[in-house]
């Protein structure tokens, strides 16, 4: 490319120095890295605060007089919300801007532990779960779309792997920190306050590191895939006509159906076996640690070997892991099985998201993350309902046998849908 300065009637052809082009490219790359770091850091801190109470939260609800079956239903308030609101939030991010929705989501997420800290019966936990579901629904779809937009299409798997590593790492730290704090502090309420303060730092991280990235919002005019919010059903219908979207939706539904029950039922199961909050926290940490270690690796591998193989392996290995859980006879066995399930989770959910994202243009990705999130939340919601029904009439161990059978059927279905994974 050439500039053509003019001196009198003489044109002199002067090439633009390559060093200037290189500096401009480096500046853009640096800006994108900073924005990605802001999204990553905000997710890390928000989910760190979210996971600190994870090892004892079901036990806290039980102390308030809520039965095991009802605890599952309390958690499902959040799941039901996400089933509906994640889809809407994905489309709203295409309309009003991702940063605005991310900020609202962070404020709501940060308020949840404080609500638990002042709970003395089952009603405020219901409010907390509602606020949590709203916050997570408004936060994750736009943050996922925002993070993926900073990478070229052929590196979407890598982008999603790096992004999801943020909450995976915080999930490694959170349960163990909460579990050991529960041994040192006189009650759970003080730990909830600590968790709320931790989550609040996410707001400042996101504002500070993304302040230089200015989004153009369209107000009530929707560009790209979702031209009007009233056309949302037709947008979903159009996206689900694409085979990779169907395949990704089926895979993440199957994953969430069985895995979403783990944070609420494993602590209750482990407490029944006589393990304290520290052991429960270590088991949940092992699950999250394996997830965190595997995320950046599996994302890149799936970019090379394809999306079908990791998902199929993850589902079939999960069958064995779920079937082994009721036979735990020592703390190390519980920790090892939870670690294995963490690896299986990575082979399933981020890869299923990449299946959908890579098959769609950039302008559709906000809505696509909404569809993916809706299917994940729907799977988790139905799965927890089913597990709550089982535990109301049978020992808690039967939950894990049920998860093994369901996962086996889902794996066979995914094998039958192998051709859907090709765009």
ABEGO torsion letter per residue (X at the ends): XBBBBBBEABBBBBBBBAAAAAAAAAAAAAAAAAAAAAAAAAAAAAAAAAAAAAAAAAAAAAAAGBBAAAAAAAAAAAAAAAAAAAAAAAAAAAAAEAAAAAAAAAAAAAAAAAAAAABABAAAAAAAAAAAAAAAAAAAAAAAAAAAAABBAAAAAAAAAAAAAAAAAAAAAAAAAAAAAAAABABAAAAAAAAAAAAAAAAAAAAAAAAABBBBBAEABBBEABABAAAAAAAAAAAAABAAAAAAAAAAAAAAAAAAAAAAAAAAAAAAAGBBAAAAAAAAAAAAAAAAAAAAAAAAAAAAAEAAAAAAAAAAAAAAAAAAAAABABAAAAAAAAAAAAAAAAAAAAAAAAAAAAABBAAAAAAAAAAAAAAAAAAAAAAAAAAAAAAAABBAAAAAAAAAAAAAAAAAAAAAAAAAABX
